[in-house]
Amino acid sequence: MKSKPAVVALAGQPNCGKSTVFNMLTGARQHVANYPGVTVEKKTGIFTAHSQSYELVDLPGTYALTSYSLEERVTRDFLFSQEPDLAVGVVDASNLTRHLAFLLQVMEMGRPVLAVMNKMDVARRANIQLDLSALEDKLQVPVIPTVGSSGQGKQELQEAIHQSVQGKASIAANPVDYGSLEKDILALRFSLEQFNVASPATSRWLAVKLLEGDTQAREWLQEHADQAQELLAEADSRSREFAQDHGQSVQQHTGLCRYNRAKEIHDAISSAQSTRLARFTDRIDSIVCHKLLGPIILVAVIYLLYQLSIVQGYKVTNYTWPILEWIKGLVASVLPQSGFVFDPVLRSLGLWFMDSVNALLNYIPIFLILFALIAFLEDVGYMPRMAFLMDRLFKRFGLHGQSTLPMVLGGVYVGGCAVPAVMSTKGIPDDRARLATILIIPMLNCLAKVPLYILLVNAYFPGHKGLAMFFISTITLFMALPVAKILSMTVLKNRETAPFLMEMPSYHLPTVKGVLGRSLERTWLFVRKIVTIVAAVAVIVFVLLRFPGLNEQQEADYAQRAGQAVAAFQDALQGTPYAGELPDQTAVMRLLRFQDEYKQARRQVGSRQESEQINKKFEAKNPDFYTIVKRGRKPAAARQAGRAVQTLDRERMSLRREIRSQRIDASFLGQIGRALEPVTQWAGFNWRINVSLLSALAAKESLVATLGAIYQQDEDSSGSLESRMKEQEKGYTPLHALALILFMALYPPCLATLIGIKIQTLSTKWMLFSLAYQISLGIGVAVLIFSGGQALGLSGLQAMFGFYALMVLITIGMGLIPHAKRQQDDR
């Protein structure tokens, strides 16, 4: 029987190179998932030493082993409850003091520990000289030097892990002396042992955590000790007395003691030259974190990040989208063929599904660039500086400094995308702020909302386009910040918060392999998760938009009109050599499909040589059809037939648009749109607008397309959608348009964003809450603008100014309301 692999936990602070050490040990034998019930990634791998298998668990990078952020709770809970055979603490050799402080916390839990001194190459370049033998004596644990990015130290580390596990490595006793707190620790330990409280960690560690007021330690005690309340009362009493006697909390005292112990070890085993890197980091921080220059640099970095990921990422989709369309074409080729005006349901469903999936896969270039840039900023060390600069403002609204990046990506001004924005909230350590950020991101100006904004501004604010776009671009932030504050004070008030960490890692250059590896890994996780969800949702939306469909009389009428169009086409061919070759609708459809394939192939042409190859291919396929549809000079009969084909194709497209519009009108969504009119009329929305808004739940981009299908062009209306909408909605005013603009600004997340919310929160509840609260909020604001504006006799422009001033005042007022006090432990 095969023995079960020994479990080795890999722990360390962010930017210590833990992932490179993990990859060095496990290679391709890795598995990535999520820890049960949380969004934190769980990465495991297998390696072998002396024919013994070891399961390596890469714990989330954390700055401490408290219980504030999800990452901290997951890491601490694994070390506490899972009791791994060995804990491997990864230390950045170029930033020793801070990382030693973390290692001491791991050692305090009473686990067998092995220390990895990683980034030894960085330390050497900074002229940092370390006495590793002295470090082993100080820590009383094995110390192995490595350079994870290049694989140096791999064999030595595997051997040390094997020896530590097989030899049951010794456990360091009392690695930190807490001075004046020791008598309280000893007394509480005595009480715990007296009541036979058997902690998976040492009783000393549990006593320290209880004195610190640690949430998870208190919860564990309540679950596992009959005298929990008595013990907690003693711990609280001792903590209060200590704070009164010493003028600082137990948390502050223990954090300072750990830091002083780490610094003492650092000074004893390193040369004086070891401060060079710190001086280099301090010089950069004097500029990057400067009161005036810091925000300017932050704006520049964010602008560059936005330009590279969103703007340039969208440009890259110009090259990837044809690939997705080609895949769609392959799928279309195996589906039942299209009809002249009616397509088989299987074909319609298959193409709808491909469109839904492609709409999400189209984000891949953006994600690859975005995640690579985030990984680069993380490894360089700038991400904590970004959070530091914005935390002071954002915390007034229940947000976090690290909410900056997601909000910028979501469209703080105009042109963002909610999907990558929601996905980038993963790094926010404050659970309350992370959820608040996720819930307000859909309120920002994603690029998909812009077509509707442009449509309504051009149609109803033609003389004030610049003013209207400035209003749209900035009003969303003045709505999102107060909403974040309200959410954090109500539905999110009981969520865990995390203190903001002031300590900053040293700057260093990341590796290309590490950056690209994390980018590919995070993108693949997103793709793998969304496709299965899209499959179900796409079918539901398809059914709601298509059925119950046309009745028999309507289908007969459209079939008759289709027959008339084909007959007119055949009449137009009389007198040409092609008259007898297209005797019925089936033959005509072969010609139309040939023309569609030829046009599609021509779109991929990049050179004259490719154009000639395509022409030869289609000429060989059907010489007569090719003569009719080809470009350039051709015989008179072919020109006559070509004009007839174009007329027929236009008539066919017109019939298909009418059918689509009528199906939407009669569909379940269309019926719901009419049923909603008694409510939405107060916001100025009729059933046509309702149907468009409902269809946009799948994707915001579909809203304008649906409006285009509903406001069909006829003989008396001009070609532009703006003009058709104004002509067919005679009673619409700028006040109607403003209400619709603000509803769209607050509109619920699209399908892709909802999936992102589900992935990031691991909760259907929060996904549905995001949908419901934004619908309610959007309707409320639209009713306020439309019905309130009408009651006050305001024009659209007056209502715009009034609402803007109101929201600015509300934002300032909400920012002044004191929030629940955030814990101020600097650790």
N, C-alpha and C positions, 0 to 999 in steps of 0.2 A: 504494500500500500504506500502510495506516494505521500511523503510528509508535507505538512502545511508550511508554506514559506514563512519565515520570520518577518515581522512587520517592523519597518524602520521608518520613522517620521523625520521628514526634512523640514526644519523650521528656520526662519530668519526674517529680518526686516526687509521692506521693499528696497530694491536697488542693490542688494548684497550679492547678486549673481546666483541666487538659489536655483532659478530655472536652468541656467547653464550647467550647474552641477548635476541637476536632475537629468538633463539630456545626456550629459557625459556618462553617467552611470547606466542609464537604461536604454539609450539609443532609440530604436524604433519600437521597442516593446512597451508602448504607453497606451493608456486609456484615459480619456477625458470625459467627465460627466459633471453633475452637480451634486453637492451634498444634499441629502433628503430634506425637503422643506425650505431650503434657502437657495438664493441665486449664486452663491459662491461656488466657483469651479472646484471640482475634485479631480486631481491628476494623480494617477497611480502608474507604476511601472515595475518591471521585473528585471533583476540582474542576478548573476550567478557568481559565487566565489567558493572555490574548493568543493564543487559539485553540490553546494547548498544554495537553494533559491531564496532570494530575499524580495519581499514586496516593499517597494519604496513609495511612500505617500508624500507628495509635495504639498505641504500645508500652505494656506494663503499667507502672503507676506503681511506682517503686522509690525507696528512700532512698539507694541507692548502686549502683555498677556492679561489685560483687563477684560471687561465684558461690555465695552461700548459699541464697537462696530460689529457687523456680521462676521468680517474676517477674523477679528479677535476672538469672538465667541466660538467660531468653528475651530480655530487653531487650539484654543485653550481646552475646549470640550474634548477634542480628539486626544490631546496629551493627558487629560484628566480621566476621561471615561474609558477610552479604548485601550489604555495602558500598553503602548507599543513596546517592543523588545528593546528598542534603542531610539533615542532622540539625537539626531544629528543637527547641531546648531551651526548654521552658515554665517560666518563673520566677514565683513568687508575689511580686509587688512589695511586699506588706505583710509579707513574711517573708524578706527578701532574703538574709541571710547564708547560711542553711542551703541555700537553693535555688541560690545561686551556687556553693556547694561541689559540688553535683551537676553543674551545668553545666560546671564546670572538668574534671570527670571525663570528660564527653562530649567536650570539646575535646581532652583528652589523647590520645584514640584516633586523632587525626589526620584526622578527618572534616571536610568543610566544614560550618560551623555557623552558624545564625541564632538569635538569642536573642529570645524573646517575653516582654515584661514584662506579665504578665497581672494581673488584679484591680487595675487602676489606680484604680478607683472606691473599693475598700476602702482603698487607700493614702491617697487624698485625704481620706476620712472620718477617717482616723487622723492627719491632718496630716503625712503623710510626703511630703517633697519630694525628688525624685530628679533628678539631672543626667544625663539619658540620653546626651547627647553625650559627657560625660566617661566614662560607662560604656562606650560604643563604643570610645573611645581605650584604655581599660584592657584590654578584652577583645580588641580588634582583630577584632570581628565585628559585623555589623549588629544593631541593637536596635530592636524594634518594640513600642510600647505598645498594649495591647488591654484590652477588657472583654468577655471571651468570652460572658458570660451575656446581654449586650444586643447583641452584634454589633459593638461599636465597634472600629475598627481592621481590619475584615475586608479592605477593599480594599487598604489599605496593606500588610497581611501577604501577601496574594496577590501583589501586585506585587513585594515584597521576595523572596519565594520564587522567583518567575519570574526576577528579575534574578540572584539567587544561583546558581540552577541553570544558566541560560544563560551567565552570565559566569564560571562555575566559581569560586565564592567562595574567597577566600584562606583558608589554614589557619593558625591561630594556632600559633606555635612555643613550646614549653615554657611553658605557661600557669602552671605551679606550680614554684617553686624548692624543692627538698627539702633544701637546706642540707648538713648533714653526710653525707647519704646520696648526694649527687651523684657522689662519686668511685666508689662501688660501682655506681651506675647506668651511669656512663660505661664502666667496665671490663666490665660484663656486656654492654652494647651492642656493645662492640668484639668480644667473643667471639661474639656472635650474628652480627654482620656478617662476621666472619672465617670462620665456618662456613656462610655464605650462607643463613641462615635468613630466608626471605621471609615476613614476617608481614603479614596484611591490614591491621593497624594499624601504627603506627610502632614501630620497634625500641626506642625509649625507653619507650613504653607497655608493651611486652612485658617489658622488663627490670624495670620497676617491679612488674609483676604477679608475675613469677617470684620476685623478692625478697620480696614479700608472702606467698608460698606459695599463690597462687591456684590452686584445683583445676583449673578449666577451662583456664587458661593452661598448666599442667603437662601436662595431657592432650593439648592441641593440639600442644605441642612434641614429645611422645613419638610422635605420629602423623606429624609433618612434618619432623623433623630426625634425621639418622643419628647425630649426636653428642648426642642428647637427654640421656643419662645423665650425660655429662661436664658439660654445661651446667647440669643440675639440681643436680649435686653442687657446682658453683661457686656457684650461687645460694644453696643451703642453707648453705654454709660462710660466705658473706658475710653472710647474715641472722643466723646465730648470733653471729658476731663483732660485728656491729652491736648486737645486743641486749645482749651482754656489756659492750661499751664504753659504751653510752649508757643502760642501765637501762630500756629500753623496746623493744618489738618493732617491726619494720619497719612492720607494719600500723598500730600506734598512732602512729608517727612520721609516716607519710604522711597519715593521717587528720587529724592535728593541723596539718600544713603546709597542707593544702587548706583547712581551716577558717580558719586564720590569714590565708591569702591572700584568701579570700572576705570575711573581716571587714575586711581592709585596703581592699579595693575598696569595700565597703559604706560604710565611714567616709569614704572620699574623695568619694563621689558623693551622699551623703544628708545631710540636715540633722539637727541635734541632736534635732528633734522626732520623728524616726523611731523613737525608743525607746518612744513612747507605747503602741503596740499591744502591744509586748513586755511592758511594765509591766502592762497590762491582763490579758494572758495569765498572767503570773506571779502576779498577785493571785488569779485564779480557781484556778490550780493549787495555791496555798497552802492552799486548802480542799478541792478535788477530790482532790488527791493526798496529803492529810494522813494521818498514820499512823492516826488514830482515825476522823476524819470521812470519809476516802476510802472505806473499806470500807462504811460506812453508806450513803453516797451511791450506791456501786456496787450494793448490794443493792436500793436504791430504784429505780434505773434499770433493773436487770434485771427487777425485779418489774413495773414499768410496761411494759417491752418484752414480757414474757411475757403480761401481762394483755391488752394491745392486740392482739398478734399471734395468740396461741394461743386465749385465752378469748374475746375479742371476735371474732376471726376465725372461730371455730366458730359463734358466734351469727350471723355474716353468712351462713354456709352454710345457715341456715334459710331464707334468701331465695333463694340460688343453687341449692340442691338441687332445689326444684320445677322450675326451668328445666331442669336435667339430667334430671329425671324426665319432663318434657314431651318432651325430645328422645328419650328412651328410648321414650316412648309413640308418637312418630312412627315410630321404627324398628319397634316392635311392630305398628303398623298395616299395614306393608307385608310383614311376615313371615306365613307360614302361620298360620291361626287355631288357637287352643288347643283341645284336646279336653276331654272331660268329666274324664278322669283321666290320659290319655296325650297328651303334646304332640309334634308333629313335631320331629325332631332339629334341623332348621334353625332352628326357632323357639327351642328351648332354647339352642342355641349362640349365636344372635344376641342374646338377652336376657342370657346369661352374659357375653358380650363387652361389652355396654353397661354391665352392672353393674361389670365390672372396670375399664373406662375411667372411668366416673363416680366410682368410689372414689378415683381419682387426681385427676381434674379437680375433685373436691370440695375439694381443698387450695388451689385458686387464690386464694380470698379471703385465706387465711392467708399465702400467698406474697406477694401484693400488699402486704399490710400489713407483713409482716416485712421484705421487701426495701426498702420505702420507709423504714421506721424505721432499718434498717442504713445506708442511703444518707444519711439525715439525721444519724445519729451520726458517720458517716465525715466528712461535710462540716463539721459543727460542730467536729470535732476531738477527740471524746470517746473514740473507739475505742482509740487508743494509750494513753490513761490507764487504760482498763479492763484492757487487757493488762498494763500496768505493775503494777497493784495485785495481780493474780492470778499473775503469773509466778513469784514467789518460792516459792509453795506448789506450783504445778502442775509446775514443772521438776523437783521431787523425784521425780515419777512419770513423767517422760518426756514431759510435756505442755507446753503453751505458754500464756502469758497469754491469748492469743486463743482458747484452747479454752473459755473461760468461756461465751461466748454460745451456741455449739452445745450444750454440756452442759446449760445451763439450758433451752434449747428442747427438748432431747431428754427432759427430765423428771428433773432432779436430785432433785426431791421426788416429785410425782405429777402426771400430767396433761399431759405434753409430747407431742411428736410427732417421731419419728425422721427423717421425710422432710425437713422444713425444717431440722432440726438438721444432717443430713448436708450439705444444700445450702449451709448457712452456714459450712462449714469452708473455703470457697474462699479466705478472706482470711488463713489461718494461713500465715505465710511459712516456717516450719520444716517441711520435708518429713516428717521423722520424726514430729514432734509432730502434724502434720496427719493422717497415716495412723493414728497411735495413737488420735487423737480419733475419727476415722471408725469405727474398729473397736470402740470401746467404747460408742459412742452407742446401738446397739441394746440394750445391757444396761440402759439407764435405763428409767424408768417412763413409757412412752408411754401416752396415753389409751386406746388400744385394748386394753391389758392389764387395765385397771381392772375391766371387767365380770366377768372370771374371778376376780380377787381378791375382789370383793364377793360373788360366788356362793359361793366356798369359805369365806370368813370367816363369812358368814351361816350356812352349813350346818354347819361344823365348829368354829368358834370363837365361838359365839353369846354367850358370857359374857365374852369378852375382845376385842370388836371393835376398840375404840380402840387397844389394845396391839398387836394383829395388824396394823392398818393403819399404825401408826408403824413397826413392824418392816419392813413391805414398802416404805414410803416412803423409808427411810434405808439399808437393807441394800444396795441396788443400788450406791450410791456407794462403800461399803466393799468391794464386789467389783470395781467398775470401775477404781478407782485402782490396786490391786495388779496387775490384769491389764494395764493400760496400761504399768506399769513393766516387767513381764515381757516384753511385746511389744517395747518399745523396747530391751531388753537382749538380745533374741534375734533374731526374724525381721526387726526393723526397725533393728538396730544399725548396718548399713552405709548406711542412708539419710542423705541430706544433712541437716545441721542448720544453723540460722541463729542468729547472735548476737542477743540481745534489744536493740532500739534504745531508748535512753533519751530521745532528742530528741523533743519534742512540737511539733506544728504549732500555730500561733496559732488562737484561737477566732474563728469568724465565722459569720454566718447563711447557710445554704444557700438555693438558689433552688428554688421549687416545681417549675419545669420540669425542673431537673436531677434532683431526687429522684424525681419521678413517672416521668421518662424511664427512669432506671436500673431502677426497680421493674418497669415494664412489660417492659423488655428482658430482664431476668433471668428473669422469670416465663415469657415466651414461649419462651426457650431451653429451660427445663425441660419445658414442655408439648410442644414440638416433638420433643424427644428421647424422651420416655417413651411416646408413643402407639404408635410403631412397635414398640417392645420388648414392650409389653403385648399387642399383637395375637398374637404368637407364643406367649407364656407362657400367655395365657388359654385358647387352644385346647388346649395340653398338659394343663393342670390340668382342663379340662372333660372331656377324654377319660379321664383317670385316675380321675375321680370318677363318671363315668357308665357306663363300659363295664367288663366285658362285659354288664352289665345283667341284667334278669330273664329267666328261662327261659320257654318256651312255656306250661307249666302255671301258673306264677305270673301271667303276663299274662292267661291265661284266667280264673283265679280272680278277679282284680281286675276284669276286664270283666264277669263275672257279678255281682259285688257292686255294680258301678256300675249294671248293668241293674236289679237289685233296688231300688236307691235311687230310680231314676227311676220304676219301677213304683209304689213306695210314694208317691211324690210325685203321680203321676197319680191314684191312688186317693184321695188327700187332696183333690183338686180336684173329685171327683165331687159333683154337686149345685150346682156353680157355673157361671157362663157361660163359664168359661175351660177347661172340661174338654176340649172338642173342639178347642181352638186349639193344644194342646201334645201332639200324638199320639205323638211319638217323641223320641229323645234329641237329634236335630238341632234340633228346635224348642225343646226345653228349654234347650239351650246358647245359642240366640239370646236367650232370656229372661235367662239368667245373665250373658251378656256385656253385655246392656243394663243390668242392675243394676250390674255392675262399672263401666261407663262413667259411669253416673249418680252413683255414689258418688265416683268420681275427680273428676268435674266439681264436685260439691258441696264437695270439699276445698279448692277454689280460691276459694270464695265469700268475698267481703270485705264485702258489704253486702246489705240486703234487696232492693235493685233487681237486683243480680246474681243473687240466688237466684231471683227471679221470672223473669228472662230464661232461666236454665237450665231451670226447670220448664216454661216455654212451649216451649223447644227440644225437650225430650225428650217432651213431650206430643204435639207435632206429629209427632215421629219414629215413635211407636207408642203411641197412646192407651191400649190395653188393658194393655200392659206397664207404662206409666207409672202407671196406676191401682193396679197391684199393688205396685210398689216404692217409690212416693212416700211421703214422711213426712206426718204429720198425719192429719186425719180422712178416712175413706174408707168406702165401703159395706161391709156385713158380708161379702159374698162376696169382696171384694178383701182384707179383713183375713185371711180364711181362706186365701186363696191366698198372701198375703204370708208368713203363718206357715209354710206348706208350703215356700215358696221358701227361707226361712231354715234350715229343717230340712235340706232338700236340700243347701244350700250348705255347711252344717257337715259333713254326711256326705261331701260331695265333698272338702272340705279335709282331712278325716281320712284319706280314702283316698289323697290325693296325698302327705300326710306319710308314710304307711306305705310308699308306693312309693319315695319319696325315701330313707327310712331303709333299706329293703331293697336299694336300688341301691347305697347307700354301703357296706353290709355286703358286697355281692357284687363291688364295684368293685375295680379294680387297687389303689387306695389302701387299700380295706378288707382285701384280701388281704395287702398289705404290713404293715398294722397287726397282723394276726394273726401274720405271720412274725416281727415284731419282739418279740413277747411274751416269748420266752425270754431276751432281753436286758433289756427294759424292766421285766420283773417285779421285778427287783432294785431298781428305782426306785419300785415300787408302781403301775406303769401296766399296765392290761390293754388288750385290742385296741380297746375303745371309746375310751379316752383317747388311744391311739396315732392312731386315725383322726382324732379331733378336732384333735390337734396337727399332723398332716400337712395337714389342710385349712386350718389357720391359716397355713401358709406363704404362701398367697396374700394373706391379710389376717388380722391378729390378731382383728378383730371377728367373723370367721366361726367362731371356736372355740366360743363359747357358743351360737351358732346351731346348730352341728353337734351339740353336746351336747343341745340341745333336741330335735333331730330323732331322736337316738339313744335318749334316755330319754323315750320316748313316754308320753303320759298315757293311763291306762286307767281302768276303772271303780273299781278299788281304790286308786288313788293320787290325791293332792291335786293342785291346779293348779300350784303353784310348782315351778320347776325344781330348787331346792334340795331340796325334799321328795322329788321323784321320784328324784333322784340318790341320796339317802340310802336310799330304800326299795329301789331296784333294785340298789344296790351295798352289800349287807348287811355285807360285811367291811371297808368303808372306814372309816378312823379319821382323827383330826387329823394323825397322822404322814403318812398318804397325802397329805392335803391340803397339808401344808407342803412335801413333796417336789415336788408339782405346782406350787405357788406359786413355788418357787425355780427350777424348770425354766423356767417361763414368764418369770421375771425375766431369765434368761440365754438365752432362746429366740432362735433365729436371726432375722435381719431378715425382715420381710414382703416381699412382692413389690415394693411401692413403694419401700421402703428399699433393697432390693438394686439396683433400677434407679438410685437416687440414688448408691449406692456405685460402681456401674459408671461413671456419668457423672463423678463427682468424681475417681476414680482412673484413668479410661480403661483399666481393666484387668479382664478377666474373671477373672484369677487372684486378685486381691484380693477380688472379689465372692464367688467360691467359697470362698476361705479364710475369709471372715467367716462364711459358712454352716457350714463344717465345724468350725471351732474352737469356735463357740458351741454347736453340737449336742453335741460332745464334752464341753465344759465343763459344760453343763447336765445331761447324763446323769451325769457324774461327781459333781456336787454333789447331785443327786437321790438317787443310790445311797448317797452318804455319809449323807445325812439319813435315808433310809428303812431301808436295811439296817443302817447303823451305829446308828441309833436303836433299831431292834428288838433288835440284839445287846446293847445297853447297857440295854435295858428302859426307854427314855425315852418319856415322853408327848410329844404334839405341842408343848405349851407349853414343856416342859423342853428339847426339841431346838431350839426357836426361840431361847431364851435362850443356850444353849450355843453355837450357831452364830454368833449375833450377837457374843458376846464373842470368839470365835475370830477373826472377820473384822476386828474393831477392832484386835486385837493384830497381826494380819498386816499391816494397812494401816500402822500405826505403824512396824512393823519394816521394811517395804519402803521407806517414806519415808526411813528412816535409812541405807539402803544407798547408798553414793556412786554416782553415775551417771557415765557417760563425760563427761569435762569438756567443757562447752559453751564454744565460743569466745567470748571476752569483748571483742571489738572493738566500741567504742562508735560508731565512724565519726563 
